[in-house]
């Protein structure tokens, strides 16, 4: 995944306030 795209998705999830989603995204990216 692109760094910029990842940052955008991460920021979007944070803005949404989805803690669980953030963990899923991080795990998926990791």
mmCIF file of the N, C-alpha and C atoms, coordinates in Angstrom:
data_MODEL
# 
_entry.id   MODEL 
# 
loop_
_atom_site.group_PDB 
_atom_site.id 
_atom_site.type_symbol 
_atom_site.label_atom_id 
_atom_site.label_alt_id 
_atom_site.label_comp_id 
_atom_site.label_asym_id 
_atom_site.label_entity_id 
_atom_site.label_seq_id 
_atom_site.pdbx_PDB_ins_code 
_atom_site.Cartn_x 
_atom_site.Cartn_y 
_atom_site.Cartn_z 
_atom_site.occupancy 
_atom_site.B_iso_or_equiv 
_atom_site.pdbx_formal_charge 
_atom_site.auth_seq_id 
_atom_site.auth_comp_id 
_atom_site.auth_asym_id 
_atom_site.auth_atom_id 
_atom_site.pdbx_PDB_model_num 
ATOM 1  N N  . UNK A 1 1  ? 0.843   -1.208 0.000  1.00 0.00 ? 1  UNK A N  1 
ATOM 2  C CA . UNK A 1 1  ? 0.000   0.000  0.000  1.00 0.00 ? 1  UNK A CA 1 
ATOM 3  C C  . UNK A 1 1  ? 0.873   1.252  0.000  1.00 0.00 ? 1  UNK A C  1 
ATOM 4  N N  . UNK A 1 2  ? 0.391   2.281  -0.638 1.00 0.00 ? 2  UNK A N  1 
ATOM 5  C CA . UNK A 1 2  ? 1.148   3.525  -0.695 1.00 0.00 ? 2  UNK A CA 1 
ATOM 6  C C  . UNK A 1 2  ? 1.165   4.196  0.672  1.00 0.00 ? 2  UNK A C  1 
ATOM 7  N N  . UNK A 1 3  ? 2.291   4.817  0.986  1.00 0.00 ? 3  UNK A N  1 
ATOM 8  C CA . UNK A 1 3  ? 2.414   5.497  2.284  1.00 0.00 ? 3  UNK A CA 1 
ATOM 9  C C  . UNK A 1 3  ? 1.365   6.598  2.411  1.00 0.00 ? 3  UNK A C  1 
ATOM 10 N N  . UNK A 1 4  ? 1.200   7.369  1.353  1.00 0.00 ? 4  UNK A N  1 
ATOM 11 C CA . UNK A 1 4  ? 0.225   8.463  1.376  1.00 0.00 ? 4  UNK A CA 1 
ATOM 12 C C  . UNK A 1 4  ? -1.186  7.909  1.557  1.00 0.00 ? 4  UNK A C  1 
ATOM 13 N N  . UNK A 1 5  ? -1.488  6.855  0.828  1.00 0.00 ? 5  UNK A N  1 
ATOM 14 C CA . UNK A 1 5  ? -2.820  6.263  0.909  1.00 0.00 ? 5  UNK A CA 1 
ATOM 15 C C  . UNK A 1 5  ? -3.048  5.716  2.317  1.00 0.00 ? 5  UNK A C  1 
ATOM 16 N N  . UNK A 1 6  ? -2.038  5.049  2.853  1.00 0.00 ? 6  UNK A N  1 
ATOM 17 C CA . UNK A 1 6  ? -2.148  4.483  4.192  1.00 0.00 ? 6  UNK A CA 1 
ATOM 18 C C  . UNK A 1 6  ? -2.400  5.584  5.205  1.00 0.00 ? 6  UNK A C  1 
ATOM 19 N N  . UNK A 1 7  ? -1.672  6.684  5.061  1.00 0.00 ? 7  UNK A N  1 
ATOM 20 C CA . UNK A 1 7  ? -1.829  7.810  5.990  1.00 0.00 ? 7  UNK A CA 1 
ATOM 21 C C  . UNK A 1 7  ? -3.242  8.361  5.913  1.00 0.00 ? 7  UNK A C  1 
ATOM 22 N N  . UNK A 1 8  ? -3.754  8.471  4.684  1.00 0.00 ? 8  UNK A N  1 
ATOM 23 C CA . UNK A 1 8  ? -5.099  9.017  4.491  1.00 0.00 ? 8  UNK A CA 1 
ATOM 24 C C  . UNK A 1 8  ? -6.126  8.095  5.154  1.00 0.00 ? 8  UNK A C  1 
ATOM 25 N N  . UNK A 1 9  ? -6.001  6.802  4.914  1.00 0.00 ? 9  UNK A N  1 
ATOM 26 C CA . UNK A 1 9  ? -6.938  5.845  5.495  1.00 0.00 ? 9  UNK A CA 1 
ATOM 27 C C  . UNK A 1 9  ? -6.844  5.893  7.016  1.00 0.00 ? 9  UNK A C  1 
ATOM 28 N N  . UNK A 1 10 ? -5.640  5.911  7.524  1.00 0.00 ? 10 UNK A N  1 
ATOM 29 C CA . UNK A 1 10 ? -5.431  5.938  8.969  1.00 0.00 ? 10 UNK A CA 1 
ATOM 30 C C  . UNK A 1 10 ? -6.081  7.173  9.578  1.00 0.00 ? 10 UNK A C  1 
ATOM 31 N N  . UNK A 1 11 ? -5.839  8.322  8.943  1.00 0.00 ? 11 UNK A N  1 
ATOM 32 C CA . UNK A 1 11 ? -6.419  9.574  9.431  1.00 0.00 ? 11 UNK A CA 1 
ATOM 33 C C  . UNK A 1 11 ? -7.933  9.511  9.368  1.00 0.00 ? 11 UNK A C  1 
ATOM 34 N N  . UNK A 1 12 ? -8.461  8.940  8.304  1.00 0.00 ? 12 UNK A N  1 
ATOM 35 C CA . UNK A 1 12 ? -9.911  8.842  8.139  1.00 0.00 ? 12 UNK A CA 1 
ATOM 36 C C  . UNK A 1 12 ? -10.515 7.989  9.248  1.00 0.00 ? 12 UNK A C  1 
ATOM 37 N N  . UNK A 1 13 ? -9.897  6.878  9.522  1.00 0.00 ? 13 UNK A N  1 
ATOM 38 C CA . UNK A 1 13 ? -10.404 5.992  10.574 1.00 0.00 ? 13 UNK A CA 1 
ATOM 39 C C  . UNK A 1 13 ? -10.356 6.709  11.918 1.00 0.00 ? 13 UNK A C  1 
ATOM 40 N N  . UNK A 1 14 ? -9.254  7.397  12.185 1.00 0.00 ? 14 UNK A N  1 
ATOM 41 C CA . UNK A 1 14 ? -9.122  8.113  13.454 1.00 0.00 ? 14 UNK A CA 1 
ATOM 42 C C  . UNK A 1 14 ? -10.225 9.161  13.564 1.00 0.00 ? 14 UNK A C  1 
ATOM 43 N N  . UNK A 1 15 ? -10.469 9.868  12.472 1.00 0.00 ? 15 UNK A N  1 
ATOM 44 C CA . UNK A 1 15 ? -11.510 10.895 12.482 1.00 0.00 ? 15 UNK A CA 1 
ATOM 45 C C  . UNK A 1 15 ? -12.861 10.258 12.776 1.00 0.00 ? 15 UNK A C  1 
ATOM 46 N N  . UNK A 1 16 ? -13.074 9.059  12.230 1.00 0.00 ? 16 UNK A N  1 
ATOM 47 C CA . UNK A 1 16 ? -14.331 8.351  12.464 1.00 0.00 ? 16 UNK A CA 1 
ATOM 48 C C  . UNK A 1 16 ? -14.434 7.930  13.926 1.00 0.00 ? 16 UNK A C  1 
ATOM 49 N N  . UNK A 1 17 ? -13.282 7.678  14.531 1.00 0.00 ? 17 UNK A N  1 
ATOM 50 C CA . UNK A 1 17 ? -13.282 7.279  15.934 1.00 0.00 ? 17 UNK A CA 1 
ATOM 51 C C  . UNK A 1 17 ? -13.467 5.777  16.075 1.00 0.00 ? 17 UNK A C  1 
ATOM 52 N N  . UNK A 1 18 ? -12.933 5.011  15.113 1.00 0.00 ? 18 UNK A N  1 
ATOM 53 C CA . UNK A 1 18 ? -13.056 3.548  15.175 1.00 0.00 ? 18 UNK A CA 1 
ATOM 54 C C  . UNK A 1 18 ? -11.781 2.922  15.697 1.00 0.00 ? 18 UNK A C  1 
ATOM 55 N N  . UNK A 1 19 ? -11.714 2.743  17.000 1.00 0.00 ? 19 UNK A N  1 
ATOM 56 C CA . UNK A 1 19 ? -10.503 2.171  17.591 1.00 0.00 ? 19 UNK A CA 1 
ATOM 57 C C  . UNK A 1 19 ? -10.260 0.766  17.044 1.00 0.00 ? 19 UNK A C  1 
ATOM 58 N N  . UNK A 1 20 ? -11.295 -0.034 17.021 1.00 0.00 ? 20 UNK A N  1 
ATOM 59 C CA . UNK A 1 20 ? -11.171 -1.402 16.537 1.00 0.00 ? 20 UNK A CA 1 
ATOM 60 C C  . UNK A 1 20 ? -10.731 -1.406 15.077 1.00 0.00 ? 20 UNK A C  1 
ATOM 61 N N  . UNK A 1 21 ? -11.329 -0.504 14.298 1.00 0.00 ? 21 UNK A N  1 
ATOM 62 C CA . UNK A 1 21 ? -10.996 -0.415 12.882 1.00 0.00 ? 21 UNK A CA 1 
ATOM 63 C C  . UNK A 1 21 ? -9.522  -0.076 12.696 1.00 0.00 ? 21 UNK A C  1 
ATOM 64 N N  . UNK A 1 22 ? -9.022  0.824  13.531 1.00 0.00 ? 22 UNK A N  1 
ATOM 65 C CA . UNK A 1 22 ? -7.614  1.221  13.441 1.00 0.00 ? 22 UNK A CA 1 
ATOM 66 C C  . UNK A 1 22 ? -6.736  -0.010 13.649 1.00 0.00 ? 22 UNK A C  1 
ATOM 67 N N  . UNK A 1 23 ? -7.080  -0.808 14.653 1.00 0.00 ? 23 UNK A N  1 
ATOM 68 C CA . UNK A 1 23 ? -6.298  -1.994 14.961 1.00 0.00 ? 23 UNK A CA 1 
ATOM 69 C C  . UNK A 1 23 ? -6.321  -2.945 13.761 1.00 0.00 ? 23 UNK A C  1 
ATOM 70 N N  . UNK A 1 24 ? -7.487  -3.100 13.166 1.00 0.00 ? 24 UNK A N  1 
ATOM 71 C CA . UNK A 1 24 ? -7.622  -3.997 12.015 1.00 0.00 ? 24 UNK A CA 1 
ATOM 72 C C  . UNK A 1 24 ? -6.764  -3.491 10.865 1.00 0.00 ? 24 UNK A C  1 
ATOM 73 N N  . UNK A 1 25 ? -6.833  -2.188 10.604 1.00 0.00 ? 25 UNK A N  1 
ATOM 74 C CA . UNK A 1 25 ? -6.059  -1.602 9.507  1.00 0.00 ? 25 UNK A CA 1 
ATOM 75 C C  . UNK A 1 25 ? -4.567  -1.802 9.769  1.00 0.00 ? 25 UNK A C  1 
ATOM 76 N N  . UNK A 1 26 ? -4.156  -1.521 11.001 1.00 0.00 ? 26 UNK A N  1 
ATOM 77 C CA . UNK A 1 26 ? -2.746  -1.649 11.360 1.00 0.00 ? 26 UNK A CA 1 
ATOM 78 C C  . UNK A 1 26 ? -2.295  -3.099 11.182 1.00 0.00 ? 26 UNK A C  1 
ATOM 79 N N  . UNK A 1 27 ? -3.104  -4.031 11.647 1.00 0.00 ? 27 UNK A N  1 
ATOM 80 C CA . UNK A 1 27 ? -2.756  -5.440 11.534 1.00 0.00 ? 27 UNK A CA 1 
ATOM 81 C C  . UNK A 1 27 ? -2.704  -5.847 10.067 1.00 0.00 ? 27 UNK A C  1 
ATOM 82 N N  . UNK A 1 28 ? -3.667  -5.358 9.286  1.00 0.00 ? 28 UNK A N  1 
ATOM 83 C CA . UNK A 1 28 ? -3.727  -5.703 7.872  1.00 0.00 ? 28 UNK A CA 1 
ATOM 84 C C  . UNK A 1 28 ? -2.507  -5.146 7.145  1.00 0.00 ? 28 UNK A C  1 
ATOM 85 N N  . UNK A 1 29 ? -2.102  -3.938 7.539  1.00 0.00 ? 29 UNK A N  1 
ATOM 86 C CA . UNK A 1 29 ? -0.964  -3.297 6.884  1.00 0.00 ? 29 UNK A CA 1 
ATOM 87 C C  . UNK A 1 29 ? 0.334   -3.952 7.352  1.00 0.00 ? 29 UNK A C  1 
ATOM 88 N N  . UNK A 1 30 ? 0.368   -4.329 8.626  1.00 0.00 ? 30 UNK A N  1 
ATOM 89 C CA . UNK A 1 30 ? 1.572   -4.923 9.192  1.00 0.00 ? 30 UNK A CA 1 
ATOM 90 C C  . UNK A 1 30 ? 1.870   -6.224 8.516  1.00 0.00 ? 30 UNK A C  1 
# 
